[in-house]
Amino acid sequence: MIRINLLPSEDRPRQRQLRVPGKVSLAIYLGAFLIVAAGAYTFLQQSRRLAALEAKRVEQNAEEERLARQTKAIEQLEVQSALLTQRLDVLKQLEVHRFENVEWLNAVNLVLPPGLWLKQLGRSQGGNKSTLEGIAEGFQPVSDLMKAMELSGNFNTVQLVKAERNLLGTKQMIFFTVSAAWGGSGPPPAPAPEPSPEGKTS
């Protein structure tokens, strides 16, 4: 059967045709695509770079914390080493002056008179100066102490630094400080006995 379209030509349905873009449109589309592709590539590259920088920052922070712990540990070791060195030096000084310290304490003990008590003893680092601090029942024991130190031959340049009367509880006492140089020629020699009258010749 043959179909005949009796409608006028302007009313007849027409087949749709795909319109092919021109060269200008293709260039525009291609440029837009390239811009979008370049933006996406740049975004990916920046994201990767930021991720790498973040990972490096985390690694550097961890390294700084590790170095800070090591530095603190080293500082503690240095402090401990300095304290140990100081203690060793003190022990060496004590070892060097051990016998001299014993001799010095013995000499101090020998010159103490009755009625006098020592509260503190001190020596300079070189051991040349001695300081005796204490209390006495009066000024006479302090004077006896200074005389005994001078006569012992182990002390010289004996000086009274302080002598103050003060209460100790309810009793008046003398609080004193005496300084002296340690080191002498030993006790002075005893005077030679005088010849007896029987030994004299006329």
Phi, psi and omega in degrees: 000135183257126179268132180242125179272114183267358180288153176298161185296328182285340180264354181288140176295139183248147177284136179285136180246136177289125183272121180276124179296154180278181183295324181293316179297318178299321179294320179295313180299318180295320178295317178297319179297318179295322179295315179296319180295318179295320178296317179296318179296318179296319179298316179296318180296317179295321179297315178297319180294319178296320178296319178295319178295321179295319178295321178293322179295317178298319179295319179294321177298317178297320179293320178296318178297319179295317179294324178296319178295317179295320179297318178297318179296320179295318179297319178297319178295322179295319178296315179296322179294320178295317178296319179295318178297319179296317179295321178296321177297318178298317179296321178296316179298318178296322180293319181294317185260017185298308182293324178293322178295319178297317179296320180295314179297321179295321179293321177295318181297326184286337185262002182284122178274166174292154180080018183217138181226139179268138176257331183206139176240145179210149175227147176289167184300322177281349178082004184277334183247133179243143178230128180240123178240139181186195180230152180218158181285346179188183180285336183296315177300325178294317177297319178297323178298313182295319178295318180295324178295317180294321183283342183291334183082354179265346180232149174216168183053052179284128183226144175270112181276319183208142173209103185235139177273129182208164181276136170239096190075249178245006185249137176285126180229162177258119175265120189230160172221126180237135176241152180201157174272132181269138178117119178207193181266014182090178181301143180296148181293144179291143180295145180293136180295144179284144180295142180290155181300332181291335184275354181279145177254145179276000000 
